[in-house]
Amino acid sequence: MAEILSRITSASSELHAVNNTHDGRYDSQTRDLVAYIKNCDKDLDTQYLLDNLHPAQHTLPYLLILNLHIDNLQRRTKEGLPDEIKPGNDLWVKVAYFLKHFDPIQVRYAGHEWRHLIELFGQAAEITAKPFLAVQVMKEALLRLDSPGILTSLHVTFLRLSLLSRSYHHALPIMEKWIFQFPTSSVQIYRKHINRPLCSENTSGDTFISDASGFSAKLTYRDHTRFFLYGAMIYLALKEWEQALHWLGIVICSPVNDSVSKIMVEGYKKWVLASLLAHGKLIASPKVVSTHVLKIYQTLAKPYASLVNAFERGDFQRLRAEVDIGRSIWRADNNEGLVSQLFHAYNSFIVVKLGRTFSALTAADVAQRTLAPVASSADIEEFVSSLVMSGILSASLLHLHGQGDATMLRFFARNGSHIQREISMRTRLVQEARVLGLITKDANHCSSELKLGNESLQLLSRNQRCPDGSRVSGDNVGESDGGLDIDEDIMGDGT
């Protein structure tokens, strides 16, 4: 056992000094180490090896041996989830420490083992009703792997556990990373022409994160919509309505053949409620939603249309009646919490509209015009104060001298709101510019890689045999005005 440990530590120590090792040599040594460990006797003393290996320095052998240790436990206990890996036990601590400190370069060579470890970790936390413990560690592991823009099955699991544990803020660092790629083995078709080892700093995430590498289980159409629905639900819980609408828009815009999925219908119902909470009305559906699909949504969400009608007409009594009548529906759809917030939103938009008509009103006048159960002056003051502090309303509350407890609500001029809108627009433009930069960088990267693909290489070969005047430049591969028209199915059929 000491001999095995010595060989493993000497090999992995060289790998740890990545800056001093050529990429090709590093790649070769890493693959040799993986083969050596996988060919070792399955009954070796894994506990001894784990106690003498450091997760950060010996990441790859530690991960492989840790998985072997868990496999041995499962065979011995005949349980898929042994007690040793559940929260509070020694193995749980080892796994948590590893996921927080692993070397992201070394782990590229063991995607299946890395994902298997995280999935077991999440299952152990969920089965013991402690999903929050897994959320913290999974967040650090996903960020540490650094797979920008690529959706994996672990992202879906992570958001689901975040919802279960109500760890909404912990999910934001993952959700704020833009997703614009999906792991697929087809990427490797043209990447195989590029001799770039996994350990190279120039190796992008979509090279080592694919169906074949094991970092993600095969994603389905359902996984895609679930990810964005879960994310939208987290934003709804945080009352970030605009972000929620954006994510829900992706759900309801998902491509379909004849009908829509249950997840899409669920997303549409939440999209209707988020529209009322954010804008006080049902906003126009995204243009990519066909008329046929929109009619299906409206047919399956008729009770929500009644809420919209009462809200937009300013009929508070009818709104309250519709909420009471459909209470069993909201509960079955898990939307009871959102529906209950409609009353607060209704009052908010009523007060905002008053500010467009009046320059000042007493608290008693506001209470009379809201038509909602916030009757007392103290309640009105508290309600208006919350609107002002949240930035929804530009106004101030003044206590009038010599008039008892009367309070005046004075609305600010519209100039302030123009300034706020300008600041908001400027912030949004900066964010959009950053996103466009990411997309452009990725598009240029794909263009460069396509030049080394089969089509481009065949074109260059033909050009060498053609007269100079009839040659077509390989730089135009994939461009509309080039000599080669490449028809790509970027959507896929999700099957």
C-alpha positions in Angstrom: 0.0 0.0 0.0 2.9 2.4 0.8 4.3 1.7 -2.7 1.0 2.6 -4.4 0.8 5.7 -2.3 4.3 6.7 -3.2 3.7 6.3 -6.9 0.4 8.2 -6.8 1.8 11.1 -4.8 4.9 11.5 -6.9 2.9 11.5 -10.1 0.2 13.8 -8.9 2.7 16.2 -7.3 4.2 16.7 -10.7 0.8 17.4 -12.1 0.2 20.0 -9.4 3.2 22.0 -10.7 1.3 22.7 -13.9 3.1 25.9 -14.7 6.3 24.0 -15.0 5.0 21.2 -17.2 4.4 21.3 -20.9 0.7 20.8 -21.8 1.4 17.7 -23.9 3.5 16.1 -21.2 0.9 17.0 -18.5 -1.8 15.5 -20.5 0.1 12.2 -21.1 1.1 11.9 -17.4 -2.5 12.6 -16.3 -3.9 9.9 -18.5 -1.3 7.4 -17.3 -2.1 8.2 -13.7 -5.9 7.7 -14.4 -5.2 4.3 -16.1 -2.9 3.2 -13.2 -5.4 4.0 -10.5 -8.3 2.4 -12.4 -6.3 -0.8 -12.9 -5.4 -1.1 -9.2 -6.9 -3.8 -7.1 -10.5 -2.8 -6.1 -9.9 -4.1 -2.6 -7.0 -1.8 -1.8 -7.1 0.1 1.5 -8.9 3.2 0.2 -9.2 4.7 3.7 -5.4 4.7 4.1 -4.9 6.4 0.8 -7.6 9.1 1.5 -5.9 9.9 4.8 -2.6 10.4 3.1 -3.6 12.4 0.0 -4.4 16.1 -0.1 -7.6 17.0 -2.0 -6.1 20.1 -3.5 -2.7 18.8 -4.5 -3.7 15.2 -5.4 -7.1 16.1 -6.8 -7.3 13.5 -9.5 -6.2 10.4 -7.5 -8.1 11.6 -4.5 -11.3 11.8 -6.5 -10.9 8.4 -8.1 -10.1 6.7 -4.8 -12.9 8.5 -3.1 -15.4 7.1 -5.6 -13.8 3.7 -5.2 -14.2 4.0 -1.4 -17.9 4.9 -1.8 -18.4 2.0 -4.3 -17.0 -0.4 -1.7 -19.3 1.0 1.0 -22.3 0.6 -1.3 -21.4 -3.1 -2.0 -20.7 -3.8 1.6 -23.9 -2.2 3.0 -26.0 -3.0 0.0 -27.3 0.6 0.1 -27.3 3.1 -2.6 -26.7 5.9 0.0 -24.7 4.6 2.9 -25.0 6.3 6.3 -21.3 7.3 6.2 -21.9 9.8 3.4 -24.9 11.5 5.1 -24.5 14.9 6.8 -22.4 14.9 10.0 -20.4 11.8 9.3 -16.7 11.6 8.4 -17.1 10.8 4.8 -19.6 13.7 4.3 -16.9 16.1 5.7 -14.3 14.6 3.3 -16.5 15.0 0.3 -17.5 18.6 1.2 -13.8 19.6 1.7 -12.9 18.1 -1.6 -15.6 19.9 -3.5 -14.5 23.2 -2.1 -10.7 22.7 -2.8 -10.3 20.5 -5.8 -7.9 21.5 -8.7 -10.2 22.4 -11.6 -7.5 21.4 -14.2 -7.0 17.9 -12.8 -10.7 17.2 -12.4 -11.2 17.6 -16.2 -9.9 14.1 -16.6 -12.6 12.5 -14.3 -15.9 14.1 -15.2 -18.0 11.0 -14.5 -16.5 10.6 -11.0 -16.8 14.3 -10.2 -20.5 14.4 -11.2 -21.3 11.2 -9.4 -19.8 12.6 -6.2 -21.8 15.8 -6.4 -25.0 13.9 -7.1 -24.5 11.6 -4.1 -23.7 14.6 -2.0 -27.0 16.3 -3.0 -29.0 13.1 -2.5 -27.6 12.6 1.0 -28.5 16.2 2.0 -32.0 15.9 0.5 -32.9 12.5 2.0 -32.0 13.8 5.5 -34.1 17.0 4.9 -31.0 19.2 4.9 -30.7 20.4 1.3 -29.2 23.7 2.4 -26.0 21.9 3.4 -25.6 20.7 -0.2 -26.5 24.0 -1.8 -23.5 25.9 -0.3 -21.0 23.2 -1.3 -22.5 22.7 -4.8 -22.4 26.4 -5.5 -18.6 26.5 -4.7 -18.0 23.4 -6.8 -19.8 24.7 -9.9 -18.1 28.1 -9.7 -14.7 26.4 -9.1 -15.1 24.2 -12.2 -15.6 27.4 -14.2 -17.8 26.3 -17.1 -18.9 29.7 -18.5 -22.1 29.7 -20.4 -22.7 25.9 -20.4 -25.8 24.3 -18.9 -25.3 20.9 -17.2 -27.6 18.5 -15.4 -26.0 19.6 -12.1 -27.2 23.2 -12.7 -30.8 21.9 -12.8 -30.2 19.8 -9.6 -28.6 22.8 -7.9 -31.6 25.1 -8.5 -34.0 22.5 -7.4 -32.2 22.1 -4.1 -32.0 25.9 -3.7 -35.8 26.0 -4.0 -36.3 23.2 -1.5 -34.0 24.8 1.0 -35.2 28.4 0.2 -31.6 29.3 -0.3 -32.5 31.9 -3.0 -29.5 34.2 -2.6 -27.0 31.3 -2.7 -28.4 30.4 -6.2 -27.8 33.9 -7.6 -24.0 33.5 -8.4 -24.8 30.6 -10.6 -27.9 32.1 -12.2 -26.1 35.4 -13.0 -23.7 33.5 -15.3 -25.2 33.7 -18.7 -26.2 30.3 -20.2 -25.8 30.1 -24.0 -24.4 26.6 -24.7 -25.4 23.0 -24.0 -23.1 20.1 -23.6 -23.2 17.9 -26.7 -21.0 15.3 -28.2 -21.4 16.8 -31.6 -19.1 19.6 -30.6 -16.3 17.1 -30.6 -16.8 16.3 -34.3 -14.8 19.4 -35.3 -12.9 19.8 -32.1 -11.0 16.6 -32.8 -9.1 18.4 -35.5 -7.6 20.7 -32.9 -4.8 19.1 -30.9 -5.4 20.9 -27.7 -5.0 18.9 -24.4 -7.7 19.2 -21.7 -5.1 20.8 -19.4 -4.4 23.7 -21.7 -5.4 27.1 -20.4 -6.8 27.9 -23.8 -9.2 24.9 -23.7 -12.7 26.2 -23.4 -15.4 24.7 -21.3 -17.4 23.2 -24.1 -14.4 21.1 -25.0 -14.2 19.1 -21.7 -17.9 19.5 -20.8 -19.9 17.2 -23.0 -22.2 14.1 -22.9 -19.2 11.9 -23.3 -17.0 13.6 -20.6 -19.5 12.9 -17.8 -19.6 16.4 -16.3 -23.3 16.4 -17.3 -25.9 13.7 -17.8 -27.6 13.9 -21.1 -29.9 16.9 -21.1 -33.5 16.7 -22.4 -36.0 19.2 -23.5 -37.6 18.9 -20.0 -34.3 19.7 -18.3 -33.9 22.9 -20.3 -37.3 24.2 -19.4 -37.0 23.1 -15.8 -33.8 25.0 -15.3 -35.3 28.3 -16.4 -38.6 27.7 -14.6 -36.6 27.0 -11.3 -34.6 30.1 -11.9 -37.7 32.2 -12.5 -39.3 30.8 -9.2 -36.2 31.9 -7.3 -36.4 35.4 -8.7 -40.1 35.4 -7.9 -39.3 34.5 -4.3 -36.9 37.4 -4.2 -39.5 39.7 -5.8 -37.2 40.5 -8.7 -40.1 40.6 -11.1 -38.3 41.7 -14.2 -35.7 39.0 -14.0 -38.4 36.5 -13.3 -40.3 37.6 -16.4 -37.1 37.2 -18.5 -36.6 33.6 -17.3 -40.3 32.8 -17.7 -40.2 34.3 -21.2 -37.6 31.7 -22.1 -39.9 28.9 -20.8 -43.0 30.0 -22.6 -41.0 30.6 -25.8 -39.5 27.1 -25.9 -40.0 25.6 -29.4 -42.9 23.1 -29.8 -44.4 21.0 -32.5 -48.1 20.7 -31.9 -48.8 21.4 -28.3 -47.1 22.8 -25.2 -45.7 21.0 -22.2 -47.0 21.1 -18.7 -43.9 23.0 -17.6 -44.5 25.7 -20.2 -48.2 26.1 -19.1 -46.9 26.4 -15.5 -44.5 29.0 -16.7 -47.2 31.0 -18.5 -49.4 31.1 -15.3 -46.5 32.5 -13.3 -45.7 34.9 -16.2 -49.2 36.3 -16.0 -48.9 36.9 -12.2 -45.4 38.3 -12.5 -46.8 40.7 -15.2 -49.4 42.0 -12.8 -47.0 42.3 -9.9 -44.3 44.1 -12.0 -46.4 46.3 -14.3 -50.0 46.3 -13.0 -51.2 44.7 -16.3 -50.6 41.8 -18.6 -47.7 42.7 -20.8 -47.5 41.5 -24.4 -46.2 38.0 -24.9 -42.8 37.6 -26.6 -43.1 37.9 -30.3 -41.7 34.5 -30.9 -44.7 32.9 -29.2 -47.0 31.9 -32.1 -50.7 32.7 -32.1 -51.6 29.0 -31.9 -49.4 28.5 -28.8 -50.8 31.7 -27.2 -54.4 30.5 -27.6 -53.4 27.2 -25.9 -52.0 29.1 -23.0 -55.0 31.3 -22.6 -57.4 28.3 -22.8 -55.5 26.4 -20.1 -55.1 29.5 -17.8 -58.6 31.0 -17.9 -58.9 31.5 -14.1 -55.7 33.7 -14.4 -57.4 35.7 -17.2 -60.2 36.6 -14.7 -57.6 37.9 -12.3 -56.0 40.0 -15.0 -59.4 41.5 -16.0 -60.3 42.5 -12.5 -56.9 43.9 -11.8 -56.6 46.0 -15.0 -60.2 47.4 -14.6 -59.4 48.5 -11.1 -62.3 46.5 -9.6 -61.0 45.6 -6.2 -64.2 43.8 -5.0 -64.2 41.6 -8.1 -60.4 41.0 -7.7 -61.0 39.8 -4.1 -63.9 37.6 -5.2 -61.8 36.0 -8.0 -59.0 35.3 -5.6 -61.4 33.6 -3.1 -63.2 31.6 -5.8 -60.0 30.2 -7.3 -58.1 29.6 -4.1 -58.0 25.8 -4.7 -56.6 26.4 -8.2 -53.9 28.7 -7.0 -53.0 26.2 -4.3 -52.9 23.3 -6.8 -50.6 25.4 -9.1 -48.3 26.4 -6.2 -49.2 30.0 -7.0 -51.1 30.9 -3.8 -48.3 33.0 -2.5 -48.0 35.1 -5.7 -51.8 35.6 -5.9 -51.9 36.8 -2.3 -49.4 39.5 -3.3 -51.8 41.0 -5.8 -53.6 43.0 -3.2 -50.4 44.8 -2.2 -49.5 45.3 -5.9 -53.0 46.6 -6.5 -52.7 49.3 -3.8 -49.2 50.1 -5.0 -50.3 50.9 -8.6 -53.3 52.8 -7.3 -51.0 55.1 -5.2 -48.6 55.5 -8.1 -51.5 56.6 -10.4 -52.6 59.1 -7.8 -49.2 60.7 -8.0 -49.8 61.2 -11.7 -53.0 63.2 -11.0 -52.4 65.0 -7.7 -49.4 66.8 -6.3 -50.5 66.1 -2.7 -53.1 64.2 -0.8 -53.9 63.5 2.9 -53.5 60.0 4.2 -57.2 59.8 4.7 -57.8 60.6 1.0 -55.3 57.9 0.0 -57.1 55.4 2.2 -60.4 56.3 0.6 -59.2 56.0 -2.9 -57.2 52.7 -2.6 -60.4 50.8 -1.9 -58.3 48.2 -0.1 -58.3 47.2 3.5 -55.5 49.5 4.7 -58.0 51.9 6.4 -56.1 53.5 9.3 -53.8 56.5 8.9 -51.0 54.6 10.5 -51.4 51.7 8.0 -51.4 54.2 5.1 -48.2 55.8 6.4 -46.5 52.5 6.8 -47.7 51.3 3.3 -46.5 54.5 1.6 -43.2 54.5 3.4 -42.5 51.0 2.1 -43.3 52.1 -1.5 -40.9 55.1 -1.1 -38.1 53.0 0.4 -38.4 50.4 -2.3 -38.2 53.0 -5.0 -41.7 52.4 -6.4 -43.0 55.8 -5.4 -41.3 59.2 -5.5 -43.0 61.0 -2.6 -42.6 62.2 1.0 -44.8 62.1 4.1 -45.4 65.3 6.0 -47.1 65.7 9.4 -49.3 68.8 9.4 -48.9 71.1 12.4 -52.1 72.2 14.2 -54.3 69.7 12.4 -54.2 66.8 14.8 -52.6 63.7 13.5 -53.2 64.5 9.8 -50.5 63.4 7.4 -49.9 64.8 3.9 -48.5 62.7 1.1 -46.6 65.0 -1.3 -45.6 63.5 -4.7 -42.3 64.6 -6.2 -42.1 66.1 -9.7 -41.7 63.7 -12.6 -38.1 64.9 -13.3 -36.7 62.6 -10.6 -38.3 59.6 -12.3 -36.8 60.6 -15.6 -33.4 60.6 -14.0 -34.0 57.3 -12.5 -35.1 55.9 -15.8 -31.9 57.3 -17.4 -29.7 55.7 -14.8 -31.6 52.4 -15.2 -31.3 52.5 -18.9 -27.5 53.3 -18.7 -27.0 50.3 -16.4 -29.0 48.0 -18.7 -26.9 49.2 -21.7 -23.7 48.3 -19.9 -25.1 44.9 -19.0 -26.2 44.3 -22.6 -22.8 45.4 -23.9 -21.1 42.9 -21.6 -23.4 40.1 -22.8 -22.8 41.0 -26.5 -19.1 40.9 -25.8 -19.4 37.3 -24.5 -21.5 36.3 -27.5 -19.1 37.9 -30.0 -16.1 36.3 -28.4 -17.8 32.9 -28.5 -18.9 33.4 -32.1 -15.4 34.4 -33.2 -14.0 31.4 -31.4 -16.5 29.1 -33.2 -15.6 30.8 -36.5 -11.9 30.1 -35.9 -12.6 26.5 -35.0 -14.8 26.0 -38.1 -11.9 27.0 -40.3 -10.2 23.8 -39.0 -13.3 21.7 -39.6 -13.9 19.1 -42.3 -15.7 21.5 -44.7 -13.0 24.2 -44.5 -10.1 21.7 -44.9 -11.8 20.1 -47.9 -12.4 23.6 -49.4 -8.7 24.5 -48.9 -7.7 21.2 -50.5 -9.9 22.0 -53.6 -8.5 25.5 -53.8 -5.0 24.2 -54.1 -6.0 22.4 -57.3 -8.0 25.3 -58.8 -6.7 28.3 -60.7 -6.0 31.4 -58.6 -8.9 33.3 -60.0 -11.5 30.8 -59.0 -10.3 30.1 -55.4 -12.6 30.7 -52.5 -11.2 32.0 -49.3 -11.5 29.8 -46.3 -12.0 32.9 -44.2 -15.5 33.1 -45.5 -16.6 29.7 -44.0 -20.0 30.1 -42.5 -20.5 33.7 -43.8 -23.5 34.6 -45.9 -21.4 36.1 -48.7 -18.8 33.4 -48.7 -18.4 30.6 -51.2 -19.5 27.8 -48.9 -23.0 27.8 -47.4 -23.1 25.7 -44.2 -26.6 24.8 -43.0 -26.5 24.0 -39.3 -29.4 22.9 -37.1 -28.5 24.8 -34.0 -31.8 24.0 -32.2 -32.0 20.2 -32.5 -35.3 18.4 -31.9 -34.8 17.8 -28.2 -35.1 14.0 -28.7 
